Amino acid sequence: MDIGKNNVTHPCKLYHLLAIKQVVGLSESRYNLTMMKLSQLGELGLIELITEILNKSGVGGASQRDVVIGSGDDAAAWHSQGLELGTTDALIQGVHFSVDNFTWEELGWKALAVNISDIAAMGGSPSYALVSLGLPPDTEVENVVALCHGMCAIAQEFNLAIIGGNIVEAPLLIISPSVIGRAGNSILTRSAALTGDKVAVTGFLGSSAAGLRMLQAGLKFDAEIASHIGQAHLRPYPRVAEGISLAQHGVQAAIDVSDGLIADLQKICQASKVAAQVWVNKVPIHPLVQAAFKEDSLQLALYGGEDYELLFTAKEEVIKQAEGVMSSKLTLIGDVVAAEPGQVTLLDETGEVVAWERGGWEHFKR
Amino acid sequence: MDIGKNNVTHPCKLYHLLAIKQVVGLSESRYNLTMMKLSQLGELGLIELITEILNKSGVGGASQRDVVIGSGDDAAAWHSQGLELGTTDALIQGVHFSVDNFTWEELGWKALAVNISDIAAMGGSPSYALVSLGLPPDTEVENVVALCHGMCAIAQEFNLAIIGGNIVEAPLLIISPSVIGRAGNSILTRSAALTGDKVAVTGFLGSSAAGLRMLQAGLKFDAEIASHIGQAHLRPYPRVAEGISLAQHGVQAAIDVSDGLIADLQKICQASKVAAQVWVNKVPIHPLVQAAFKEDSLQLALYGGEDYELLFTAKEEVIKQAEGVMSSKLTLIGDVVAAEPGQVTLLDETGEVVAWERGGWEHFKR
């Protein structure tokens, strides 16, 4: 696994450098393009470069379904009909990431992934992104190209058009996208959990937090573990297909796990005015995480966050039907119960209450 | 004019303090609420407080037209039909503003105003906003309340629903909204200017740049001048009605003046592959700005930016027809001509070419 800084290994890299050269109108003999700073290229040159990258990647909206005006005007325009979804979530340097841990390409992917995940948690599919970028003037142009490349990669993966945005100077790196999506006939909400529902989750929990711990503490693992937990943290894969399938099968209550399983389950319980019990021995933890983090792995799974799996509640038979047609693993981990609204209780395999260790991530409070 | 820091004089202030008290569940005897920091309230308390302020102001989308899900879920949802518009533009502390010049209420107003102005420049009307906020932990809760209040005020003014967003910790204040709007039967674009069109602009130019110069240099003016130029900079009023009216009367090419008249006219010319001539003596400068800044006022009007007036081109008879039904002043300031695409030439009253002094605002280049 490659977690080095600024390491862009995609075959399109050469094309991007060529694009920089064309846009800037400079021959390589005059400037070392791999060291060029934004302060040399300027805002207008950068916008032209990014627009060209988006359009050549086919995600700029120029030839896209329903897009009337893509990036380059005061606003984007698209034909719309039905139920639309909108969300925004920012990544800020030093708060959400360190450029020592992420490549710029991974940052581009993740910034859109966390927004796409919000659309997935509503049972919708992503359509359009507007991206607001803040960049320091001494940023290397090549890094911004890599950032765009990461955005293009996830946009292609989820058939998302990047139709607008803005770029401003900032003292640190800020990536603040908004994603517009389309809902199907029914929407998943936080407020639809009912007493008697089972609590369930897609995939595995704790892998992303394990990856973060590895990166921050410089832990060494074998390649398979390092790759699994590194990718979970650096390149999360939003559960769009799973959200759509859950909504189609009659699931009504869901959230994506971003702040941690327990913190996010509390949010469902608060919004739905119900309580929940979680059997901690049922919480799905990947075998590689268990192998690497032993007894710590449960804490990572309960409180770690940034999993971007879907946490949902429904009648058991609804979940069983959905499971039959999904490629993603579904695990029943608890029950929605009638107790104090918002309360989440942890139970061990004997039914004994387990004390909480700590809550999930909350900004401003440490 | 009041340009003092953190000076919230709105009658709703008391209500907001009460709301803080209710949400936080603390009596005033335990905490001095006017000094409470975000680090004491926490992210979840802050979200609850902001949601309550938005809903009580009637702009939270809870009871709003077409809104199915307002703020508080993973994404907002709304019923949509027709042509939608989307834009995003961020304000970053130290780059776009200083908290020494703006009240927090003015920042809230302006952050949405610059986005609404982009919708106006397409001839559309704003519908929904998603607001991504980055706030330092030592921010006073009362300031965030004032910021929300400024957003609520402009949302009420333009019938905009604030239906979602996110709040994260950041080392400096970041306000990154996205605004979704609706277009009518025709859209104003940057790429529709034609040779033979007249160049025209709504309102006056240079007042905002004059206000910024006053604030930055601590210049003293009489109350009327200080109020006019201060408000132009701190509380710009987007030309939504004007944009709709221009589109209805057959205008097709427009941009809002954010980077400066000449810089933005260049953008129209580049997108439309035409050139333009501007008669500098026709550029509309407010008498109060002329009185205060004398011969400097033309430079402010040509290059100052942040006017948020609409700059547009159309046949002269189309402009005359539109002018008849608009409350806003329209001024013909030049011609679209067949010359090198993107080129803007300044002419004095005798037809002599005037040399440019400097370009408009461009990020990364100083």
Interface residues (C-beta under 8 A of the other chain):
Chain A: L38 S39 L41 G42 E43 L44 L46 V68 I69 G72 D73 D74 A75 A76 A77 W78 H79 S80 Q81 G82 L83 E84 L85 G86 T87 T88 D89 A90 I92 G94 V95 H96 D118 I119 A121 M122 G124 Y128 L130 V131 S132 G134 L135 P137 I163 G164 G165 N166 I167 V168 E169 A170 P171 L172 I174 S176 S178 I180 G181 A183 I187 T189 R190 S191 A254 I255 D256 A271 E362 H363 F364 K365
Chain B: L38 S39 L41 G42 E43 L44 L46 V68 I69 G72 D73 D74 A75 A76 A77 W78 H79 S80 Q81 G82 L83 E84 L85 G86 T87 T88 D89 A90 I92 G94 V95 H96 D118 I119 A121 M122 G124 Y128 L130 V131 S132 G134 L135 P137 I163 G164 G165 N166 I167 V168 E169 A170 P171 L172 I174 S176 S178 I180 G181 A183 I187 T189 R190 S191 A254 I255 D256 A271 E362 H363 F364 K365
